[in-house]
Amino acid sequence: MNTKELDRFLREFDDIEKLQYKTHENINDFDGYEMQMDTREGISRMQDHYFFDQGHVFISKHHRFAPMPRHVHAFIEINYMYSGTCTQYVDGQEIQLFEGQVCLMDSDVPHSIEELGMNDILVNVIMKKKTFLSAFLGKLSSHGLVTEFLVNAISENQKHDQYIIFHSEKNKELHDVFEKMMCEFFDPADYSSDIIHAYLPVMFIELMRVYKYDINFDRNNEKAVIAEILQYMEEHYQDCTLSSLAEEFNFNKNYLGNLLKERTGKTFIEFIQMQRMIQAANLLANTDVSIEQAGIEAGYESTSFFYRKFKKYFGMTPKAFRENKRTYL
């Protein structure tokens, strides 16, 4: 399947849409039992086993011409607005999704979708929580404090706000990734599942780029200020002190220390140590420099002290880390 064939496939009426076009009433995808009423919560719950019998990721086109009633599910849902617009109600709050935008929704969040029109193509990418954590948080190779901050910010927002809208309408790379994933899923061939899983981290990295742009677009946004501070620390971790950092950004030293701790959960010292460990890990995994030199370049003059810090942080010695060739951040 190529992109032209994909576009034609998405816009064609499927069997359910042919019926919904006439009745404007929602019809379930499978045997009618995939949506079961949870009497304790008083809301319909989608059953996982209908979606993940062939793999950890399921992709579908949302059927047009009928509203999707309020429901919940235990998996992570990513809505990609391939074409047109849609209106959703997430835990009672109305949200609008426009062409090219993405909505990342947490598990167990009550939501419903208004009827979609002819040109409104909404694509759902769903996965279990552990798949999300593996693809998004586990396999992203962090190159510094800013990446770590963005990952945590997105995860924190998702947990607190229950969903995030990414203003990704101008991100062609993200659109291409979604198209490639859909082509593999809707027209599977050998290793299609592996290819889809390989695209997941790329998709999330592109979403992180969008998120970083969004928070930096509003310079009064506190997250943008924190990201800028962390960017400076990332570039000057070898000689940066809390005093020099406060002077650089015109903050009181104690206020800045408290701000970092309150907004990120980490102290200035913890951030500096994290960046040093990231630098050391990258050198050990991707270069042939000696362990002693890796420690020095990371800011540790004492090799024995570097060994102790590294083992405490990663749970193994620098030598074992290099031998395993694993990326932990």
Buried (B, 14 or more C-beta within 10 A) or exposed (E): BEEEEBBEBBBEBBEBBEBBBEEEEBBBBEEEEBBEEEEEEEBBBBEBEBBBEEBBBBBBBBBBBBBBEBBBBEBBBBBBBBBBBBBBBBEEEEBEBEBBBBBBBBBBBBBBBBBBEEEBBBBBBBBBEEBBBBBBBBBBBBEBBBBBBBBBBBBEBBEEBBBBBBBBBEBEEBBBBBBBBBBBBBEBEEEBBEBBBBBBBBBBBBBBBBBBBBBBEEEEEEBBBBBBBBBBBBEBBEEBEBEEBBEBEEBEBEEBBEBBBEBBEBBBEEBBBBBBBBBBBBBBBEEEBEBBEBBBBBBBEEBEEBBEBBBEBBEBBBEEBBEEEEBBB
